[in-house]
Amino acid sequence: MNFKDVVSNLATVNDLKRISSAYVTDYKNIEKEELKAVLLKTAPQYYFFDNIVNSLKQLSLSENRNDRVISQIIIKHMLLNTDDFKTLQKELTDEVINYEQMIVNKSNDFEIDEKKCEGQNLSLYKYVLEAAWERNGDISPDEKNLLEKIRKKLNITEENNHILEASIGKFPLNENKLHTREDIENVRRKLQTLGILFSIRDEEKNTYDIIPVEIVEVLREYFEIEMKEHGYRELISSKHFRNKIYLVNILEKSNINVSNSMKMDELKELCINHIKPSVLLGGYTPRDGLDTSLLSKWCSELHLNVSGQKSELIKRIIDFYDNLRREIKETQDEREIWYKFYDELAYRNLSELRKQNIIVKDIECEKYFERATDYLFENMLMHKPLILKGTEHPDGMLSYQDKLFMWDNKSKEKEVHLLDHIKQFDRYIKKSDKKVSVFLVIGPAFTKESTNIAMQYMLENETVICMITARELKLLAQKWKKSSKSGTNPFPLGYFKQPGEFKLDLVTI
């Protein structure tokens, strides 16, 4: 949507005035329709390159770290990668929170392997990050500017920068706490006052965050972005990039370290993170890249004009993939079937499970109970389980601020007696690299003595052991999924900080 169309669909008078404040003088004393007309007259100032660059620098040098972190996520990671460069306002807020949680999750799975090409750079950069944070528990704008130069010099991606910050408990906020909706709304308004982000409303009164295409062009030039990420992934997955040697050569000419043992998926990921699409297609010199004849053939396959110079063919291909819209691909999740029989799996109701063709062997009961719990946390409570490593570990684990949340399933035909399993749980907790805030035990029912054992463990350790029946956990998940607070919001894990048996009536949904 161009600037003119965006202005004509601005959501509210307050949005209009915030956006006008960037370049319109005396905007407070101008009526709504007249203000829109004035905005259109001053439009070139909103997408003048120097003005946008100055606004971005103002954000990057802000004393408020929220401005620096959230604005980058909203603009670069979210809106510049969406169809029409717009997203429902509520969904954008959710996506920012989900992105931050994803980074925290990855940090708990992230290990620096110095034997790999990028390992030494990551290790060095992490050391620099720790030194920067060590001085006063914060990063100043000047320090951030210096870190950014070091990051680029070492070929560290922005995502890995965030992951490393999270690994030392400093992203998104201290102790890996996520930004609140209020934090995000404050940055949204700041982006409006700088004339970068606009809010529009459609005929059905849905409010969207959007960046006009004229401003998008400047932002892309500034960030050196040629196309949306999902389009780039489609492009590089084409049959024309099945040659491993081709990808290795392009990466090496870009001073990106690669090893012979790297797989195609790893090489392609490096290209997405470090190589512009135009370079991937055309190389650095006229003799690099794909042949003009091959590019012309590719254009023919895409029903595009096949004539012109190499640079013209490359631009057509990039534009084609850049304009591909995201598709939501629904996949059948077999865990959903096991989730429907959650109580039966917990109580080991083997006859009913066999009758319904859920299990063939008895041992499958425990396995499917665990997988159904993964599904419950991921799809109902909106928490992505972490990847478990080794053989000695609980059945599931989540990121919880700068700590971990663990759980273990106990499928039994009788009540679970915590004393029978406390040593096993204690091993999991003590072996963890990070502190475990809550250890959740999920079973059919629990003995009365188990609550006292859980209380005693909490007094002697820093971890809360909470016991919940499968029936209660499923009921809680269903209530959360149906609640207005839900959407794509993760369930507040703090509710599980109940030593002993879980009390569902303490949860406000």
Secondary structure, 3 states (H helix, E strand, C coil): CCHHHHHHCECCHHHHHHHHCCCCCCHHHCCHHHHHHHHHHCHHHHCCHHHHHHHHHHHHCCCCHHHHHHHHHHHHHHHHHCHHHEEEHHHHHHHHHHHHHHHHHHHHHCCCCCCCCCHHHHHHHHHHHHHHHHCCCCCCHHHHHHHHHHHHHCCCCHHHHHHHHHHCCCCCCHHHCCCCHHHHHHHHHHHHHCCCCEEEECCCCCEEEECCHHHHHHHHHHHCCCCCHHHHHHHHCCHHHCCHHHHHHHHHHCCCCCCCCCCHHHHHHHHHHHCCHHHHHHCCCCCCCCCHHHHHHHHHHCCCCCCCCHHHHHHHHHHHHHCCCCCCCCCCCCHHHHHHCHHHHHCCCHHHHHHCCCCCCCCHHHHHHHHHHHHHHHHHCCCCCCCCCCCCCCCEEEEECCEEEEEEECCCCCCECHHHCHHHHHHHHHHCCCCEEEEEEEECCECCHHHHHHHHHHHHCCCEEEEEEHHHHHHHHHHHHHCCCCCCCCCCHHHHCCCEECCHHHCCC
